[in-house]
């Protein structure tokens, strides 16, 4: 590789236009070239004409034997595009095109790099927008795809080349199903990547496909895809050849062996094959138990319907399998309690049952198989799924890359971002999926008015907003929720979130086509949400996963904030209580209302204004398992108490963590969540259903407590620390997918995701300026005792101080008394 002096002498280190960007461009466009002299001028011209506000440079990594370096040098001197070049001589061209890209990544001065071919098959106009998608959405890697939305691979030319490309794509996905499966086009050579997210020393690319290497070697990147149309080569000849194909296959096998060796070198992964074998042997015994119970109830003594028999058999075999799995397969230390592991194990097997029953009915009623043989086949089909889910979510150690504190959990949802392009022949809305067909009239029977936030009209009843019912509103509301068919009839391998940049919007489609929990959001003068019929039957999921995210943006656009906190008024003092989810906030609220006669405003979300005033948001309280001790309500019937004990266990912190673990796997997580909530509704009760309570519409807050479990102590917090903690607690409430995919697509007025977070910080900082904020730790859920005691002690101290001050003003000193005496 030539050094800087040689480069400056031979081709010109920078163009004159690069002076302003010479220190720190945001984006480096890396163009690996080999004999592309005729393409340099049109490439740079199109990049120059499409430049945005992002500072950038173009870095050529050149392996040419023609005049490509001279053409680059001419434009470096005369053009208006900042240019650098690294020319690799014949003995320095390790790794081919992939090695050239790696050299460019090491040499790039931008924090983001865009990799693209120099033959104009990759549209230069899309280079900077690719990086900007990643920057604006907190994405690590943005891939340009030919196989999603309006993407088109026709520029490959002949049909044999397209067939080879498709075979390469499918072969790579088959070899690396987890790393490459979610990507629609892992063979793409056009992508943007945040350089700090990569371990460049771990990359050993050979041949064309460095994106494949990056995805495999860095499996926890946050990724998105942007459809593009691949053009025909502008000039020169293609570098594809039989030798390159052989190199690709060799690199694929080499990478597979290397990754397998590294991941099975020790620790938990090294024992996966052993665990899988033991799990299989235990599973065989479970098949015997399942088949015997099914025969007994469906064929033998009782002769009941075979589907009912399959359910009974599943219950019996699940208990058998759990006991053997606990004692034989996972004998070492296990996470959580045996009760929590059992609940997760049973849930996984019942999800498997929900998958098996339709398949069993199909095999028996359509294919004509005998019940026992069909049952065996369905058990074998679901075995691998059950093992991997059980191994990862019930007995697996927590992944360090999936720390919920950073607001991000890895999951295999495919994110597609449609960037408007005049050359596209497919309208953006079509790319989101079929146009939804309303199932009902345009009438919106459920209407809500949330002060300072939004008005909502809905075809789905939203129990969380019952306090805000406003039937006097007409259909002209700011947010409208309708029911309609979404998605194709055919299933898909991965859930897909399709984002639109202009006009803003989003479509979310899951695995089972139109039968899935799908939804679509279009944002214009009004916000229109369309949910699929299966999702509409789970209104809690509709509200929590979709509507509340929209309300957060609407609140900020009107100068307020939806803060994840509880709010009470105790003896005239407004109090905010914030905590991480499932800490004990709800139990504290219940006790303070019952025992201290506190007046209620909210338990989960509070509408906060910059002056420290708040408005109520009295959603129903979710009674998790550890909150049961604080309910103590005589208002509930015996039946409600029995159901509440089951519901509170499932919808507890452990249940939530289990759902987040499932979200990392390729399962239809919205559909699973909707199904579970239909089978076992969340334990939500209005506070005045649990105990006598006064709900007030607003108050002025002067005290803020951040509660947490730990040794008994309390201390004041600095303003910056309080702001960071409250924002983190608010983000914690929006962890469940697909909020992370939905949020970047929401633009209300001038408020997008980045603006929203900045304005939330400003509102919160202003409001905290009039509050006393402190941290309060308790080892035994004692905050309902500690908060009133602290406030009473401070009030008493203030009253004593006031009395002393008044007394000192009333009693004259000795000199004054003597003067009066004289």
C-alpha positions, -999 to 999 in steps of 0.1 A, spaced: 0 0 0 14 34 -9 21 58 19 6 93 22 35 110 5 34 87 -25 -4 91 -27 -2 129 -27 25 128 -53 8 103 -76 -29 111 -75 -35 140 -52 -43 134 -15 -75 155 -14 -96 175 -38 -98 213 -31 -134 208 -19 -122 184 8 -105 211 29 -135 218 50 -141 181 56 -105 170 60 -106 166 97 -138 147 105 -163 137 78 -193 119 91 -194 94 63 -167 77 42 -180 63 9 -157 33 2 -155 24 -35 -133 -7 -42 -123 -5 -79 -105 -27 -103 -102 -14 -139 -131 10 -136 -116 41 -154 -147 48 -175 -170 47 -145 -151 72 -122 -165 104 -137 -202 95 -138 -200 79 -103 -185 111 -87 -209 133 -107 -239 115 -93 -226 114 -58 -219 152 -60 -254 159 -73 -270 139 -45 -250 152 -16 -269 160 16 -261 179 47 -239 151 60 -202 157 56 -185 130 37 -155 118 17 -151 93 -11 -124 68 -6 -113 47 -36 -95 15 -27 -80 7 -61 -66 -26 -74 -65 -15 -110 -40 -20 -137 -56 5 -160 -60 43 -158 -84 44 -129 -60 61 -105 -53 89 -130 -91 94 -135 -96 96 -97 -67 121 -95 -82 144 -121 -114 146 -101 -96 150 -69 -80 182 -83 -109 196 -102 -141 183 -87 -162 194 -58 -164 160 -41 -138 153 -13 -118 124 -26 -90 101 -13 -74 70 -28 -55 40 -16 -39 22 -45 -29 -14 -38 -2 -28 -60 -2 -64 -74 15 -78 -43 -8 -61 -19 -42 -72 -30 -50 -98 -3 -85 -109 0 -97 -95 -34 -126 -72 -32 -134 -81 4 -98 -73 13 -100 -40 -4 -132 -31 16 -114 -41 48 -85 -18 39 -110 10 33 -126 4 67 -92 7 83 -84 39 64 -118 56 67 -120 88 87 -157 89 90 -176 73 119 -198 56 92 -187 38 61 -208 32 30 -195 3 8 -206 3 -29 -194 -9 -63 -178 14 -87 -196 2 -118 -229 22 -111 -250 -9 -105 -254 5 -70 -272 39 -73 -248 65 -60 -278 87 -50 -286 62 -23 -251 61 -7 -255 89 19 -292 82 26 -281 46 36 -259 60 63 -284 86 74 -310 58 79 -286 42 103 -277 74 121 -313 86 126 -326 52 137 -297 40 160 -289 12 136 -254 -3 132 -257 -18 97 -280 -7 69 -281 -31 39 -294 -22 4 -315 -51 -7 -327 -63 -40 -352 -88 -26 -377 -67 -5 -403 -41 -12 -395 -22 -44 -360 -39 -47 -351 -54 -81 -321 -76 -92 -327 -73 -129 -294 -54 -133 -276 -86 -129 -283 -93 -165 -287 -128 -178 -310 -153 -161 -281 -177 -153 -264 -149 -133 -297 -142 -114 -301 -180 -107 -265 -182 -94 -271 -152 -72 -302 -167 -57 -285 -200 -51 -256 -183 -33 -280 -164 -12 -300 -195 -1 -268 -215 4 -254 -189 27 -286 -187 47 -288 -225 50 -252 -226 64 -258 -197 88 -296 -197 95 -294 -175 126 -268 -150 115 -280 -146 79 -316 -158 80 -331 -124 90 -313 -106 61 -331 -108 28 -299 -100 8 -268 -110 27 -249 -112 -6 -254 -75 -12 -222 -55 -18 -240 -22 -10 -243 -13 27 -236 13 54 -220 4 87 -210 21 119 -173 14 120 -170 13 158 -196 -16 158 -171 -38 140 -141 -58 152 -120 -53 121 -93 -76 134 -118 -105 134 -126 -101 97 -108 -123 72 -127 -117 39 -120 -136 7 -137 -126 -26 -168 -105 -30 -190 -112 0 -177 -92 29 -212 -83 41 -217 -120 48 -185 -121 68 -196 -90 88 -230 -104 96 -216 -138 107 -187 -124 127 -208 -96 144 -242 -113 150 -255 -87 174 -255 -57 151 -287 -37 148 -297 -40 112 -321 -25 87 -326 -29 50 -334 -4 22 -348 -17 -11 -330 -6 -43 -331 -14 -80 -298 -28 -92 -289 -12 -125 -269 -27 -154 -232 -22 -154 -223 13 -169 -190 3 -185 -162 -23 -183 -166 -60 -177 -180 -79 -147 -155 -94 -123 -178 -124 -116 -162 -157 -126 -161 -194 -119 -130 -187 -98 -149 -162 -77 -177 -187 -72 -152 -213 -60 -137 -187 -36 -172 -179 -23 -179 -216 -15 -145 -221 1 -149 -189 22 -184 -201 33 -171 -234 45 -140 -219 61 -161 -193 80 -186 -220 91 -158 -242 105 -141 -213 122 -172 -200 138 -182 -235 149 -148 -240 165 -149 -207 184 -184 -211 196 -180 -247 208 -145 -242 223 -159 -242 259 -186 -232 282 -223 -236 276 -222 -239 238 -197 -268 240 -224 -289 258 -253 -280 235 -249 -313 216 -249 -333 248 -279 -314 261 -297 -318 228 -291 -356 229 -303 -359 264 -333 -336 257 -341 -359 227 -339 -391 249 -362 -375 275 -384 -363 246 -387 -399 234 -400 -410 268 -424 -381 267 -437 -393 233 -444 -427 249 -463 -410 277 -481 -387 253 -491 -415 230 -502 -438 259 -524 -410 274 -538 -401 240 -546 -438 233 -562 -442 267 -585 -412 263 -591 -412 225 -591 -448 215 -593 -469 247 -614 -464 278 -630 -430 272 -630 -426 234 -633 -389 235 -625 -365 206 -589 -369 196 -581 -332 198 -593 -331 234 -573 -362 240 -542 -345 226 -547 -316 250 -549 -340 280 -519 -360 267 -499 -328 264 -506 -318 300 -495 -352 313 -464 -355 291 -454 -319 298 -453 -326 335 -433 -358 329 -409 -340 306 -403 -311 330 -395 -334 359 -370 -354 338 -355 -322 322 -349 -307 356 -333 -338 370 -314 -353 340 -307 -327 313 -300 -296 334 -285 -309 367 -262 -279 374 -272 -245 387 -303 -232 369 -316 -196 366 -347 -186 386 -369 -208 408 -383 -242 400 -418 -225 399 -407 -199 373 -389 -225 352 -420 -247 353 -443 -219 342 -420 -211 313 -417 -248 304 -454 -253 304 -460 -221 283 -435 -233 257 -452 -267 254 -486 -251 251 -474 -228 224 -461 -260 207 -496 -275 213 -512 -245 196 -489 -252 166 -495 -289 167 -533 -290 169 -540 -275 134 -513 -297 119 -528 -327 137 -562 -319 124 -548 -315 89 -531 -348 89 -561 -367 103 -589 -350 85 -573 -342 51 -544 -366 47 -563 -394 64 -535 -405 88 -542 -425 118 -544 -404 150 -514 -420 168 -491 -418 137 -502 -382 130 -496 -373 167 -461 -388 165 -453 -368 134 -464 -335 149 -443 -342 180 -412 -348 160 -418 -316 139 -420 -295 170 -391 -312 189 -363 -290 176 -383 -258 182 -390 -268 218 -354 -277 225 -339 -244 212 -366 -223 229 -363 -242 262 -325 -242 261 -323 -204 255 -352 -190 275 -358 -214 304 -323 -226 312 -301 -202 292 -278 -176 308 -285 -140 300 -268 -127 269 -245 -97 277 -255 -81 244 -292 -80 254 -291 -57 284 -325 -42 287 -310 -11 303 -299 1 269 -334 0 256 -325 -27 230 -331 -64 228 -318 -84 199 -346 -99 178 -349 -113 143 -375 -88 130 -365 -77 95 -366 -39 93 -372 -24 58 -369 13 53 -384 27 21 -366 58 9 -386 77 -17 -369 75 -51 -383 90 -83 -370 60 -102 -391 36 -82 -421 22 -101 -436 6 -69 -454 31 -47 -442 32 -11 -475 22 4 -476 -9 -18 -442 -19 -5 -457 -20 30 -481 -48 20 -516 -51 6 -540 -23 12 -561 -31 43 -597 -38 37 -619 -25 66 -640 -52 82 -665 -28 96 -681 5 88 -661 38 90 -679 44 123 -656 46 154 -678 34 183 -652 40 211 -639 76 215 -615 90 241 -602 125 250 -569 126 268 -563 162 279 -530 178 267 -523 146 246 -548 135 219 -583 125 209 -588 89 198 -616 72 179 -614 34 177 -632 3 164 -614 -16 192 -623 -9 228 -593 3 247 -598 -5 284 -567 14 295 -584 46 284 -618 40 300 -613 70 323 -611 92 292 -642 79 274 -657 108 255 -686 96 234 -696 132 226 -666 134 202 -674 129 165 -653 108 142 -629 137 136 -603 125 161 -565 128 159 -558 91 161 -582 66 145 -579 28 150 -597 6 125 -598 -32 119 -588 -45 85 -572 -75 67 -534 -70 64 -507 -92 49 -506 -118 21 -522 -152 24 -489 -170 22 -467 -172 53 -433 -156 57 -401 -168 73 -395 -136 94 -416 -109 108 -411 -77 88 -414 -41 99 -415 -18 69 -409 19 76 -417 48 53 -397 80 55 -421 102 34 -449 102 42 -441 87 76 -456 54 84 -450 18 92 -463 -17 84 -457 -47 106 -464 -82 92 -457 -115 111 -451 -150 99 -487 -164 93 -497 -139 67 -532 -124 71 -539 -146 101 -511 -129 121 -511 -100 146 -503 -74 119 -508 -36 120 -501 -6 99 -497 31 109 -501 60 84 -492 95 97 -506 126 80 -531 152 91 -544 124 113 -528 92 125 -546 61 111 -539 27 127 -552 -4 110 -549 -37 130 -556 -72 118 -587 -90 132 -565 -114 153 -547 -84 169 -580 -66 175 -592 -94 198 -563 -84 222 -570 -48 230 -543 -46 257 -517 -55 231 -531 -29 207 -529 -2 233 -496 -11 250 -476 -19 219 -490 6 194 -513 33 208 -492 43 238 -461 48 216 -481 72 194 -494 90 225 -458 96 237 -451 115 204 -484 133 205 -478 145 241 -443 159 232 -457 177 201 -481 196 224 -454 205 250 -460 178 276 -445 144 284 -457 110 292 -435 101 321 -434 65 333 -442 71 370 -470 71 396 -485 103 409 -503 109 442 -513 139 463 -507 133 500 -520 160 524 -518 186 497 -483 176 485 -479 164 449 -457 133 447 -441 115 418 -429 79 423 -407 64 396 -391 29 394 -380 2 370 -409 -20 359 -419 -46 386 -400 -30 414 -430 -24 437 -445 9 426 -480 -4 422 -480 -19 457 -467 13 471 -495 33 455 -522 9 468 -509 11 503 -506 49 503 -541 53 490 -556 29 515 -535 37 546 -526 73 541 -557 85 523 -536 97 494 -555 110 463 -547 92 431 -537 105 397 -517 77 380 -498 44 386 -480 38 353 -479 70 331 -482 106 342 -488 137 319 -460 160 330 -457 197 321 -425 218 321 -437 239 351 -440 208 373 -477 205 371 -492 171 362 -525 158 348 -539 124 357 -536 93 336 -555 67 356 -549 35 336 -560 3 353 -534 -11 376 -516 -43 366 -514 -66 396 -482 -86 393 -473 -114 417 -454 -93 442 -482 -67 443 -508 -93 455 -498 -86 491 -508 -50 487 -542 -56 472 -560 -69 503 -593 -61 487 -627 -73 499 -642 -60 467 -630 -90 446 -650 -122 445 -634 -156 453 -634 -165 416 -616 -132 408 -590 -140 435 -584 -175 420 -579 -161 386 -558 -132 399 -532 -156 414 -527 -173 380 -528 -140 361 -504 -122 384 -478 -150 380 -480 -150 342 -479 -112 339 -451 -108 365 -416 -96 360 -405 -132 352 -433 -135 326 -422 -103 310 -385 -113 309 -396 -146 293 -415 -127 266 -385 -106 260 -363 -137 256 -388 -151 232 -386 -119 212 -350 -127 204 -361 -158 186 -378 -161 152 -413 -164 166 -443 -143 159 -439 -124 191 -469 -100 187 -491 -130 178 -478 -150 208 -484 -121 231 -519 -115 218 -528 -152 221 -515 -154 256 -534 -123 267 -566 -137 251 -561 -170 270 -551 -154 302 -561 -117 303 -537 -94 321 -548 -87 358 -558 -51 353 -582 -34 377 -592 3 380 -580 15 414 -615 23 426 -624 -14 418 -599 -25 444 -605 1 472 -623 34 479 -603 61 461 -605 98 452 -591 104 416 -582 140 410 -575 156 376 -543 175 383 -518 187 410 -485 205 413 -456 182 422 -430 192 447 -416 158 457 -401 131 436 -390 97 448 -371 71 428 -376 38 446 -355 7 443 -348 -25 463 -317 -25 484 -304 -16 519 -325 10 537 -313 45 528 -324 77 512 -303 105 496 -308 135 474 -301 132 437 -284 157 414 -305 170 386 -286 154 358 -287 120 375 -324 123 381 -331 132 345 -311 103 332 -328 78 356 -363 90 348 -357 88 310 -342 53 314 -373 42 334 -396 56 308 -377 38 280 -379 6 301 -417 7 297 -413 6 259 -390 -24 256 -415 -49 241 -413 -52 203 -420 -37 180 -417 -2 196 -380 0 185 -391 -5 150 -421 17 152 -405 47 169 -382 59 141 -411 60 117 -432 84 138 -431 120 127 -458 143 141 -454 178 128 -417 185 134 -413 158 161 -395 127 151 -378 102 174 -347 122 180 -366 154 185 -390 137 208 -363 124 231 -346 158 231 -378 176 240 -387 150 267 -353 158 283 -360 195 282 -395 192 296 -383 169 324 -353 191 333 -375 222 336 -401 203 357 -375 189 381 -363 224 388 -393 229 411 -391 195 428 -371 179 456 -358 147 441 -343 118 460 -335 81 459 -352 58 484 -341 22 489 -359 -5 509 -352 -42 514 -388 -51 522 -411 -30 500 -414 -4 527 -417 27 506 -454 32 515 -443 37 551 -411 56 544 -424 83 521 -452 96 544 -428 94 574 -402 114 555 -427 140 544 -442 142 579 -408 146 595 -398 174 571 -432 191 575 -428 190 613 -393 203 611 -404 231 588 -432 240 612 -408 241 641 -385 264 622 -413 287 613 -424 289 649 -389 297 660 -386 324 634 -420 340 644 -410 338 680 -377 356 674 -396 384 657 -421 388 686 -395 388 715 -374 421 716 -337 418 725 -324 433 758 -313 467 744 -347 472 728 -365 463 761 -343 488 781 -350 516 756 -387 510 759 -384 509 797 -365 543 797 
